Amino acid sequence: MLIHPWDAPRDDAEWQRWLAVHDFGQLAVNGLPGEPPHVQPLHFVYDAERGEALTHLARPNPLWDALEANPEVLLSVVDDYVYVPGPWQAPADAPSEHGTPTSLYAAVQLRCTAHVVDDPAEKAALLNRQVGHFQPEGGSARVAAGEAPYGRQLSGIRGLRLEVVAVRAKFKYAGHRPAEVQDRIAAGLADRSGPRDAAARGHLLDRRGR
């Protein structure tokens, strides 16, 4: 992922705040020799203090052999993406039809070392942390090894603790464009009001003047 200086996060707090509420991504695992990589969509919980992400997958998932052969993985998250029509980006001294279309988006890639969690008590604790994140209002019984209602189901999953060893983050929101062009893009996003347009516009305005 190419990251220009104007697309880089201002600090770690910027991408950590974003990742805290963008908790669905794709886990890329190197395939065994002769096989393509595995790419697994999944929910996860990111813990900034511990520097790890937590998730779980079904035991029959075909990626386990590849993961155990090479535990170095990449967790990729992309969201707040929009298409920007060419006329919105046209320079002030050029016809609008000469503007270049582009994509705006936020992306965080966590390079991790994966640790498989098979101990029933540890899996239960991992699941409770996930449920606590996604369902803070409660309403579901806690998971406990050997206890109803979920204890018997623990054997059907394996937990994953993804130890983060490096982070690459990008917020591509026209940071290198003149103020006039940024204003035009922001106005276009407000008028279009499509999916993710408000979020993209918020990033653009928040990062102006870097």
Contacts in CASP RR format, 6 or more apart in sequence:
PFRMAT RR
TARGET T0000
AUTHOR 0000-0000-0000
METHOD contacts of the structure
MODEL  1
MLIHPWDAPRDDAEWQRWLAVHDFGQLAVNGLPGEPPHVQPLHFVYDAER
GEALTHLARPNPLWDALEANPEVLLSVVDDYVYVPGPWQAPADAPSEHGT
PTSLYAAVQLRCTAHVVDDPAEKAALLNRQVGHFQPEGGSARVAAGEAPY
GRQLSGIRGLRLEVVAVRAKFKYAGHRPAEVQDRIAAGLADRSGPRDAAA
RGHLLDRRGR
1 107 0 8 1.000
1 109 0 8 1.000
1 168 0 8 1.000
1 170 0 8 1.000
3 168 0 8 1.000
3 169 0 8 1.000
3 170 0 8 1.000
4 176 0 8 1.000
6 175 0 8 1.000
6 176 0 8 1.000
6 210 0 8 1.000
7 170 0 8 1.000
7 171 0 8 1.000
7 172 0 8 1.000
7 173 0 8 1.000
7 175 0 8 1.000
8 169 0 8 1.000
8 170 0 8 1.000
8 171 0 8 1.000
9 15 0 8 1.000
9 169 0 8 1.000
9 170 0 8 1.000
9 171 0 8 1.000
10 207 0 8 1.000
10 210 0 8 1.000
12 167 0 8 1.000
14 169 0 8 1.000
14 171 0 8 1.000
15 108 0 8 1.000
15 167 0 8 1.000
15 169 0 8 1.000
15 171 0 8 1.000
16 46 0 8 1.000
16 48 0 8 1.000
18 106 0 8 1.000
18 108 0 8 1.000
18 169 0 8 1.000
18 171 0 8 1.000
19 46 0 8 1.000
19 77 0 8 1.000
19 108 0 8 1.000
20 46 0 8 1.000
20 48 0 8 1.000
22 77 0 8 1.000
22 79 0 8 1.000
22 80 0 8 1.000
22 106 0 8 1.000
22 108 0 8 1.000
23 43 0 8 1.000
23 44 0 8 1.000
23 45 0 8 1.000
23 46 0 8 1.000
23 77 0 8 1.000
23 133 0 8 1.000
23 134 0 8 1.000
24 41 0 8 1.000
24 42 0 8 1.000
24 43 0 8 1.000
24 44 0 8 1.000
24 77 0 8 1.000
25 41 0 8 1.000
25 42 0 8 1.000
25 43 0 8 1.000
25 44 0 8 1.000
25 75 0 8 1.000
25 76 0 8 1.000
25 77 0 8 1.000
25 78 0 8 1.000
26 39 0 8 1.000
26 40 0 8 1.000
26 41 0 8 1.000
26 42 0 8 1.000
26 75 0 8 1.000
26 76 0 8 1.000
26 77 0 8 1.000
27 38 0 8 1.000
27 39 0 8 1.000
27 40 0 8 1.000
27 42 0 8 1.000
27 55 0 8 1.000
27 73 0 8 1.000
27 74 0 8 1.000
27 75 0 8 1.000
27 76 0 8 1.000
27 160 0 8 1.000
27 162 0 8 1.000
28 37 0 8 1.000
28 38 0 8 1.000
28 39 0 8 1.000
28 73 0 8 1.000
28 74 0 8 1.000
28 75 0 8 1.000
28 76 0 8 1.000
29 37 0 8 1.000
29 38 0 8 1.000
29 39 0 8 1.000
29 40 0 8 1.000
29 63 0 8 1.000
29 66 0 8 1.000
29 67 0 8 1.000
29 70 0 8 1.000
29 73 0 8 1.000
29 114 0 8 1.000
30 37 0 8 1.000
30 38 0 8 1.000
30 66 0 8 1.000
30 69 0 8 1.000
30 70 0 8 1.000
30 72 0 8 1.000
30 73 0 8 1.000
31 37 0 8 1.000
31 38 0 8 1.000
31 66 0 8 1.000
31 69 0 8 1.000
31 70 0 8 1.000
32 65 0 8 1.000
32 66 0 8 1.000
32 69 0 8 1.000
35 66 0 8 1.000
38 62 0 8 1.000
38 63 0 8 1.000
38 66 0 8 1.000
38 67 0 8 1.000
40 57 0 8 1.000
40 61 0 8 1.000
40 63 0 8 1.000
42 55 0 8 1.000
42 57 0 8 1.000
43 55 0 8 1.000
43 130 0 8 1.000
43 134 0 8 1.000
44 53 0 8 1.000
44 54 0 8 1.000
44 55 0 8 1.000
44 75 0 8 1.000
44 130 0 8 1.000
44 162 0 8 1.000
45 53 0 8 1.000
45 54 0 8 1.000
45 55 0 8 1.000
45 129 0 8 1.000
45 130 0 8 1.000
45 133 0 8 1.000
45 134 0 8 1.000
46 52 0 8 1.000
46 53 0 8 1.000
46 110 0 8 1.000
47 53 0 8 1.000
47 54 0 8 1.000
51 163 0 8 1.000
51 164 0 8 1.000
52 112 0 8 1.000
52 161 0 8 1.000
52 162 0 8 1.000
52 163 0 8 1.000
52 164 0 8 1.000
53 75 0 8 1.000
53 110 0 8 1.000
53 112 0 8 1.000
53 161 0 8 1.000
53 162 0 8 1.000
53 164 0 8 1.000
54 126 0 8 1.000
54 129 0 8 1.000
54 130 0 8 1.000
54 159 0 8 1.000
54 160 0 8 1.000
54 161 0 8 1.000
54 162 0 8 1.000
55 130 0 8 1.000
55 159 0 8 1.000
55 160 0 8 1.000
55 162 0 8 1.000
56 117 0 8 1.000
56 123 0 8 1.000
56 126 0 8 1.000
56 127 0 8 1.000
56 130 0 8 1.000
56 157 0 8 1.000
56 158 0 8 1.000
56 159 0 8 1.000
56 160 0 8 1.000
57 63 0 8 1.000
57 157 0 8 1.000
57 158 0 8 1.000
57 159 0 8 1.000
57 160 0 8 1.000
58 156 0 8 1.000
58 157 0 8 1.000
59 155 0 8 1.000
59 156 0 8 1.000
59 157 0 8 1.000
59 158 0 8 1.000
61 158 0 8 1.000
64 116 0 8 1.000
64 158 0 8 1.000
67 73 0 8 1.000
67 114 0 8 1.000
67 116 0 8 1.000
68 116 0 8 1.000
71 113 0 8 1.000
71 114 0 8 1.000
71 115 0 8 1.000
72 111 0 8 1.000
72 112 0 8 1.000
72 113 0 8 1.000
72 114 0 8 1.000
73 111 0 8 1.000
73 112 0 8 1.000
73 113 0 8 1.000
73 114 0 8 1.000
73 162 0 8 1.000
74 109 0 8 1.000
74 110 0 8 1.000
74 111 0 8 1.000
74 112 0 8 1.000
75 109 0 8 1.000
75 110 0 8 1.000
75 112 0 8 1.000
75 162 0 8 1.000
76 107 0 8 1.000
76 108 0 8 1.000
76 109 0 8 1.000
76 110 0 8 1.000
77 107 0 8 1.000
77 108 0 8 1.000
77 109 0 8 1.000
77 110 0 8 1.000
78 105 0 8 1.000
78 106 0 8 1.000
78 107 0 8 1.000
79 105 0 8 1.000
79 106 0 8 1.000
79 196 0 8 1.000
79 199 0 8 1.000
80 104 0 8 1.000
80 105 0 8 1.000
80 106 0 8 1.000
80 196 0 8 1.000
80 199 0 8 1.000
80 200 0 8 1.000
80 203 0 8 1.000
81 103 0 8 1.000
81 104 0 8 1.000
81 105 0 8 1.000
81 106 0 8 1.000
81 196 0 8 1.000
81 200 0 8 1.000
82 103 0 8 1.000
82 104 0 8 1.000
82 105 0 8 1.000
82 189 0 8 1.000
82 196 0 8 1.000
82 197 0 8 1.000
82 200 0 8 1.000
83 101 0 8 1.000
83 103 0 8 1.000
84 101 0 8 1.000
84 102 0 8 1.000
84 103 0 8 1.000
84 104 0 8 1.000
84 174 0 8 1.000
84 185 0 8 1.000
85 101 0 8 1.000
86 96 0 8 1.000
86 99 0 8 1.000
86 100 0 8 1.000
86 101 0 8 1.000
86 102 0 8 1.000
87 96 0 8 1.000
87 97 0 8 1.000
87 99 0 8 1.000
88 99 0 8 1.000
88 181 0 8 1.000
88 184 0 8 1.000
88 185 0 8 1.000
88 188 0 8 1.000
89 99 0 8 1.000
89 100 0 8 1.000
89 101 0 8 1.000
89 102 0 8 1.000
89 174 0 8 1.000
89 177 0 8 1.000
89 181 0 8 1.000
89 184 0 8 1.000
89 185 0 8 1.000
90 96 0 8 1.000
90 97 0 8 1.000
90 98 0 8 1.000
90 99 0 8 1.000
90 181 0 8 1.000
91 98 0 8 1.000
91 99 0 8 1.000
91 178 0 8 1.000
91 181 0 8 1.000
92 178 0 8 1.000
92 180 0 8 1.000
92 181 0 8 1.000
102 174 0 8 1.000
103 172 0 8 1.000
104 172 0 8 1.000
104 173 0 8 1.000
104 174 0 8 1.000
104 185 0 8 1.000
104 200 0 8 1.000
104 203 0 8 1.000
104 204 0 8 1.000
105 170 0 8 1.000
105 172 0 8 1.000
105 200 0 8 1.000
106 170 0 8 1.000
106 171 0 8 1.000
106 172 0 8 1.000
106 203 0 8 1.000
107 169 0 8 1.000
107 170 0 8 1.000
107 172 0 8 1.000
108 167 0 8 1.000
108 168 0 8 1.000
108 169 0 8 1.000
108 170 0 8 1.000
109 167 0 8 1.000
109 168 0 8 1.000
109 169 0 8 1.000
110 162 0 8 1.000
110 164 0 8 1.000
110 166 0 8 1.000
110 167 0 8 1.000
111 164 0 8 1.000
111 165 0 8 1.000
111 166 0 8 1.000
111 167 0 8 1.000
111 168 0 8 1.000
112 162 0 8 1.000
112 163 0 8 1.000
112 164 0 8 1.000
112 165 0 8 1.000
113 162 0 8 1.000
113 163 0 8 1.000
113 165 0 8 1.000
114 160 0 8 1.000
114 161 0 8 1.000
114 162 0 8 1.000
114 163 0 8 1.000
115 160 0 8 1.000
115 161 0 8 1.000
115 162 0 8 1.000
115 163 0 8 1.000
116 158 0 8 1.000
116 159 0 8 1.000
116 160 0 8 1.000
117 123 0 8 1.000
117 126 0 8 1.000
117 158 0 8 1.000
117 159 0 8 1.000
117 160 0 8 1.000
117 161 0 8 1.000
118 158 0 8 1.000
118 159 0 8 1.000
120 145 0 8 1.000
120 146 0 8 1.000
120 151 0 8 1.000
120 154 0 8 1.000
120 155 0 8 1.000
121 145 0 8 1.000
123 143 0 8 1.000
123 145 0 8 1.000
123 154 0 8 1.000
123 157 0 8 1.000
123 158 0 8 1.000
123 159 0 8 1.000
124 142 0 8 1.000
124 143 0 8 1.000
124 144 0 8 1.000
124 145 0 8 1.000
124 150 0 8 1.000
124 151 0 8 1.000
124 154 0 8 1.000
126 159 0 8 1.000
126 161 0 8 1.000
127 143 0 8 1.000
127 150 0 8 1.000
128 142 0 8 1.000
128 143 0 8 1.000
131 138 0 8 1.000
131 140 0 8 1.000
131 143 0 8 1.000
132 138 0 8 1.000
141 149 0 8 1.000
141 150 0 8 1.000
143 150 0 8 1.000
143 151 0 8 1.000
143 154 0 8 1.000
144 150 0 8 1.000
144 151 0 8 1.000
145 151 0 8 1.000
145 154 0 8 1.000
146 152 0 8 1.000
146 154 0 8 1.000
171 203 0 8 1.000
171 207 0 8 1.000
173 200 0 8 1.000
173 203 0 8 1.000
173 204 0 8 1.000
173 207 0 8 1.000
174 181 0 8 1.000
174 182 0 8 1.000
174 185 0 8 1.000
174 204 0 8 1.000
175 182 0 8 1.000
175 204 0 8 1.000
175 207 0 8 1.000
175 208 0 8 1.000
175 209 0 8 1.000
175 210 0 8 1.000
177 185 0 8 1.000
179 208 0 8 1.000
182 204 0 8 1.000
182 208 0 8 1.000
185 204 0 8 1.000
186 201 0 8 1.000
186 204 0 8 1.000
186 205 0 8 1.000
189 197 0 8 1.000
189 198 0 8 1.000
189 200 0 8 1.000
189 201 0 8 1.000
189 204 0 8 1.000
190 197 0 8 1.000
190 198 0 8 1.000
190 201 0 8 1.000
END
